[in-house]
Amino acid sequence: MWDILKLKKAGIFAGGVLFGTAGVKLLSSKDAKKAYTNCTAAVLRAKDCVMKTATLVQENAEDILAEAKQINEERAAKEAET
């Protein structure tokens, strides 16, 4: 005999199948693909911006390091003179 629990589980399963089927159709639609393409393009633009910023920061850090080494060399030279 069918009890309420078995009917409830069957209903949940059937609802999941319907929801999944509708979800797949929605996610594979033409409009969804256009949205995915636009989102991917935006991510690629953001990546380029981040990479430019990271390169700039790295170049600045290299300049700072070179200047710091120069300062230390000048100090060492002054200390060696005295």
RAGI-V182622 format. One record per backbone hydrogen bond with DSSP energy under -0.5 kcal/mol. CO is the residue of the C=O (numbers start at 1). NH is the residue of the N-H. Records with the same first field share a line. If there is no record, write none. Layout:
CO = NH ; NH
//
This chain:
1 = 3
3 = 7
4 = 8
5 = 9
6 = 10
7 = 11
8 = 12
9 = 13
10 = 14
11 = 15
12 = 16
13 = 17
14 = 18
15 = 19
16 = 20
17 = 21
18 = 22
19 = 23
20 = 24
21 = 25
22 = 26
23 = 27
24 = 28
26 = 29
29 = 33
30 = 34
31 = 35
32 = 36
33 = 37
34 = 38
35 = 39
36 = 40
37 = 41
38 = 42
39 = 43
40 = 44
41 = 45
42 = 46
43 = 47
44 = 48
45 = 49
46 = 50
47 = 51
48 = 52
49 = 53
50 = 54
51 = 55
52 = 56
53 = 57
54 = 58
55 = 59
56 = 60
57 = 61
58 = 62
59 = 63
60 = 64
61 = 65
62 = 66
63 = 67
64 = 68
65 = 69
66 = 70
67 = 71
68 = 72
69 = 73
70 = 74
71 = 75
72 = 76
73 = 77
74 = 78
75 = 79
76 = 80
77 = 81
78 = 82
//
